[in-house]
Amino acid sequence: MIDFIRLSENQCRFSFDTAIFSEHIAAKVLYWLAKDYLIYWKSKDDPAQTILLEKKDGLISEDEFQILRNDINQRFIDYKNRDIIIRETKNIRDILYIKAFANNDDFEDFNLIP
């Protein structure tokens, strides 16, 4: 997160760096907010992306603002870690799929049996 700022009683804004968090990760985080917030995503030429959140009904209390800030920060980290794990375990998952759907005789073709 670059910043997290309260703009008004029903709006807040935050930025994130696409060099650290992909737009794919940001979309996953924002998905969970779409029920309660209108989401305005401003893309710039630099790696910083700006998101404006506007509460659909009511105001954002100070407690809700703090919870929202913490929740968004936690979700960015969570989805970033999930993305890393998925990339690092891709080969292992491929091997498991091959073993699950191949005949036992086919294992030798994939060099899975020593």
C-alpha positions as a Markdown table, in Angstrom:
| # | Residue | x | y | z |
|---|---|---|---|---|
| 1 | Met | 0.0 | 0.0 | 0.0 |
| 2 | Ile | 1.3 | 3.5 | -0.8 |
| 3 | Asp | -1.4 | 5.4 | 1.1 |
| 4 | Phe | -4.8 | 5.1 | 2.5 |
| 5 | Ile | -6.7 | 8.4 | 2.9 |
| 6 | Arg | -10.2 | 9.3 | 4.0 |
| 7 | Leu | -11.5 | 11.9 | 1.6 |
| 8 | Ser | -15.0 | 12.5 | 3.0 |
| 9 | Glu | -17.6 | 10.8 | 5.2 |
| 10 | Asn | -18.4 | 8.2 | 2.6 |
| 11 | Gln | -15.2 | 8.1 | 0.5 |
| 12 | Cys | -11.7 | 6.9 | 0.9 |
| 13 | Arg | -8.8 | 6.4 | -1.5 |
| 14 | Phe | -5.8 | 4.1 | -1.6 |
| 15 | Ser | -2.9 | 3.4 | -4.0 |
| 16 | Phe | -0.9 | 0.3 | -4.6 |
| 17 | Asp | 2.3 | -0.4 | -6.6 |
| 18 | Thr | 1.9 | -2.8 | -9.5 |
| 19 | Ala | 5.6 | -3.6 | -9.2 |
| 20 | Ile | 4.6 | -5.4 | -6.0 |
| 21 | Phe | 1.0 | -6.3 | -6.4 |
| 22 | Ser | -0.4 | -7.2 | -9.8 |
| 23 | Glu | -3.7 | -5.9 | -11.1 |
| 24 | His | -5.0 | -9.5 | -10.8 |
| 25 | Ile | -4.4 | -9.4 | -7.1 |
| 26 | Ala | -6.1 | -6.0 | -6.8 |
| 27 | Ala | -9.1 | -7.3 | -8.6 |
| 28 | Lys | -9.5 | -10.2 | -6.1 |
| 29 | Val | -9.3 | -7.7 | -3.2 |
| 30 | Leu | -11.8 | -5.3 | -4.7 |
| 31 | Tyr | -14.2 | -8.1 | -5.5 |
| 32 | Trp | -15.0 | -8.4 | -1.8 |
| 33 | Leu | -15.7 | -4.7 | -1.5 |
| 34 | Ala | -18.1 | -4.4 | -4.4 |
| 35 | Lys | -21.1 | -5.3 | -2.3 |
| 36 | Asp | -20.8 | -2.2 | -0.1 |
| 37 | Tyr | -18.7 | 0.2 | -2.1 |
| 38 | Leu | -18.7 | 1.8 | -5.5 |
| 39 | Ile | -15.2 | 1.3 | -6.8 |
| 40 | Tyr | -13.4 | 3.7 | -9.1 |
| 41 | Trp | -10.0 | 2.4 | -10.4 |
| 42 | Lys | -7.7 | 5.0 | -11.8 |
| 43 | Ser | -4.7 | 3.7 | -13.8 |
| 44 | Lys | -1.6 | 5.8 | -14.4 |
| 45 | Asp | 1.4 | 5.4 | -16.6 |
| 46 | Asp | 3.6 | 4.8 | -13.6 |
| 47 | Pro | 3.3 | 1.7 | -11.5 |
| 48 | Ala | 1.0 | 3.3 | -9.0 |
| 49 | Gln | -2.7 | 2.5 | -9.3 |
| 50 | Thr | -5.3 | 4.6 | -7.4 |
| 51 | Ile | -8.6 | 3.2 | -6.1 |
| 52 | Leu | -11.5 | 5.4 | -4.8 |
| 53 | Leu | -14.1 | 3.7 | -2.6 |
| 54 | Glu | -17.4 | 5.3 | -2.1 |
| 55 | Lys | -19.8 | 3.7 | 0.3 |
| 56 | Lys | -23.1 | 2.8 | -1.4 |
| 57 | Asp | -25.3 | 3.4 | 1.7 |
| 58 | Gly | -24.5 | 5.5 | 4.7 |
| 59 | Leu | -21.3 | 6.9 | 6.0 |
| 60 | Ile | -17.9 | 5.3 | 6.9 |
| 61 | Ser | -17.4 | 5.7 | 10.6 |
| 62 | Glu | -13.9 | 6.1 | 12.0 |
| 63 | Asp | -13.9 | 2.5 | 13.3 |
| 64 | Glu | -15.1 | 1.2 | 9.9 |
| 65 | Phe | -12.4 | 3.2 | 8.2 |
| 66 | Gln | -9.7 | 1.6 | 10.4 |
| 67 | Ile | -11.2 | -1.9 | 9.8 |
| 68 | Leu | -11.4 | -1.3 | 6.1 |
| 69 | Arg | -7.8 | -0.1 | 5.9 |
| 70 | Asn | -6.5 | -3.1 | 7.9 |
| 71 | Asp | -8.7 | -5.6 | 5.9 |
| 72 | Ile | -7.6 | -4.3 | 2.5 |
| 73 | Asn | -3.9 | -4.4 | 3.6 |
| 74 | Gln | -4.3 | -7.9 | 4.9 |
| 75 | Arg | -6.1 | -9.1 | 1.7 |
| 76 | Phe | -3.3 | -7.7 | -0.5 |
| 77 | Ile | -0.7 | -9.6 | 1.5 |
| 78 | Asp | -2.8 | -12.7 | 1.5 |
| 79 | Tyr | -3.5 | -12.8 | -2.2 |
| 80 | Lys | 0.2 | -12.0 | -2.9 |
| 81 | Asn | 1.3 | -15.0 | -0.8 |
| 82 | Arg | -1.3 | -17.2 | -2.6 |
| 83 | Asp | 0.0 | -16.1 | -5.9 |
| 84 | Ile | 3.6 | -16.9 | -4.9 |
| 85 | Ile | 2.6 | -20.3 | -3.7 |
| 86 | Ile | 0.7 | -21.1 | -6.8 |
| 87 | Arg | 3.6 | -20.2 | -9.0 |
| 88 | Glu | 6.1 | -22.1 | -6.9 |
| 89 | Thr | 4.0 | -25.3 | -6.7 |
| 90 | Lys | 2.9 | -25.4 | -10.4 |
| 91 | Asn | 5.3 | -28.2 | -11.3 |
| 92 | Ile | 4.2 | -30.3 | -8.3 |
| 93 | Arg | 0.5 | -29.9 | -9.2 |
| 94 | Asp | 1.3 | -30.8 | -12.8 |
| 95 | Ile | 2.9 | -34.1 | -11.7 |
| 96 | Leu | 0.0 | -34.9 | -9.4 |
| 97 | Tyr | -2.5 | -34.4 | -12.3 |
| 98 | Ile | -0.4 | -36.6 | -14.6 |
| 99 | Lys | -0.2 | -39.3 | -11.9 |
| 100 | Ala | -4.0 | -39.0 | -11.2 |
| 101 | Phe | -5.1 | -39.4 | -14.8 |
| 102 | Ala | -2.4 | -41.6 | -16.3 |
| 103 | Asn | -2.3 | -45.4 | -16.5 |
| 104 | Asn | 0.3 | -47.0 | -14.3 |
| 105 | Asp | 2.3 | -48.0 | -17.4 |
| 106 | Asp | 2.5 | -44.4 | -18.6 |
| 107 | Phe | 4.5 | -43.3 | -15.5 |
| 108 | Glu | 7.7 | -44.4 | -17.1 |
| 109 | Asp | 7.0 | -42.1 | -20.1 |
| 110 | Phe | 7.1 | -39.1 | -17.7 |
| 111 | Asn | 10.1 | -40.3 | -15.7 |
| 112 | Leu | 8.0 | -40.3 | -12.5 |
| 113 | Ile | 9.2 | -43.8 | -11.4 |
| 114 | Pro | 12.9 | -44.1 | -10.6 |
